[in-house]
Amino acid sequence: MTNKKLTVEIPEELFNRFFAYLISQSEPRRNPTFQEVNAAAEEALTRWLDQAKKAAAEKD
């Protein structure tokens, strides 16, 4: 699979919540690595797309 870069602007509150969550999940409460941030963003985007697809299917 080829990786593509996605740059998005999000509200500061959402940015802070995202990183606070990542830090709370890491051991021992450290700043997340680049790879951890990418993995979490990929997981969040995948969940969002799956939910959107499910919601669209339920409308049909």
C-alpha positions in Angstrom: 0.0 0.0 0.0 1.2 3.5 -0.8 1.1 6.1 1.9 -0.2 9.6 1.1 0.2 12.7 3.2 -3.0 14.4 4.5 -2.7 17.8 6.1 -5.8 19.2 7.8 -6.5 22.2 10.0 -8.5 21.3 13.1 -9.7 23.4 16.0 -7.1 23.8 18.8 -9.5 22.1 21.3 -9.7 19.0 19.1 -5.9 19.0 18.6 -5.4 19.2 22.4 -7.9 16.4 23.1 -6.3 14.2 20.5 -2.8 14.6 22.0 -4.0 14.4 25.6 -5.6 11.1 24.7 -2.5 9.8 23.0 -0.4 10.8 26.0 -2.8 9.2 28.5 -2.5 5.9 26.5 1.3 5.9 26.4 3.6 4.4 28.9 5.1 6.2 30.9 3.0 9.2 30.1 5.3 10.7 27.5 4.9 12.6 24.3 3.8 10.2 21.5 6.2 9.3 18.8 5.6 10.3 15.2 4.6 6.7 14.4 2.1 6.6 17.3 0.5 9.9 16.1 0.2 8.5 12.6 -1.3 5.2 13.8 -3.8 7.0 16.0 -4.8 9.4 13.2 -5.2 6.5 10.8 -7.3 4.6 13.3 -9.5 7.6 13.9 -10.0 8.3 10.2 -10.8 4.6 9.5 -13.4 4.6 12.3 -15.0 7.8 11.0 -15.2 6.5 7.4 -16.6 3.2 8.6 -19.3 5.0 10.7 -20.2 7.3 7.8 -20.5 4.4 5.4 -22.7 2.5 7.9 -24.9 5.6 8.4 -25.3 6.0 4.7 -26.2 2.3 4.3 -28.9 2.6 7.0 -30.5 5.5 5.1 -31.0 3.3 2.1 
